[in-house]
Amino acid sequence: MYSELYRYFILHKKLNLPGIGNFILERKPADADFVNKCIHPAVYSVSLQQTEEKASHKFYAWIAAALDISEKEAVIKFNDFIYDLKNKISSGNSIEWSGLGILKKSLGGGINFTGQTITSVEKAVPAQKIIREKAEHSVLVGERERSSAEMSEFLNQPDAKRSLWWVLPVAVALLAFVFIGWYFSKNGMDISSVSNIQKVDTTSLNESYNTIK
């Protein structure tokens, strides 16, 4: 009956054995491996929860159909299986159930279970990150919605050319300032240095008028 019960476990992802516990199939999601640029498939593991749950009518009906016997015979056969399994564990035997794990007696007299990891038949698949440089998406600017392309064009506009009208006046003023500094350094800061000191010879002046006789 081990193989039939294992089939039920795989189909329903759980298997309740009264007096032993409830086997649960736990799934670890696929794992992305960024270092090796691949995605590992999902991994399954089996755990055992101690419960007092009894087997359901649907469970016995499934066992009867799997063994091709009546439902009454399925109940008797299943109960005999549970009784035999519990006696083996109580006697100190280690039960290795293929696909589920290992059952054995614990130090406290209970059942110690080591679940089996079920590796998926799927293989790791390569995963390459795709970067779409020019992919457009909506961007909310204030109260208006714009596309990412519009905002990129707006932010990457070249700066407007600055007016250079002030360069020529500043250059002229600078040259004038240099000339004035040079002139005063050469001629001194006296008033005479900036005035006309040439004397006018009045004796050599010609008459600028005619005498009327």
Secondary structure, DSSP 4 states (H G I P E B T S, - for coil): -HHHHHHHHHHHSEEEETTTEEEEEEEEPPEEETTTTEEEPPEEEEEEE---PPPPHHHHHHHHHHHTS-HHHHHHHHHHHHHHHHHHHHTT--EEETTTEEEEE-TTSSEEEEEPEEE-S---EE------TT---EEEETTEEEEHHHHHHHHTPPPPPPP-TTHHHHHHHHHHHHHHHHHHHHH-SSGGGSS--PPP-STTPPP-S----
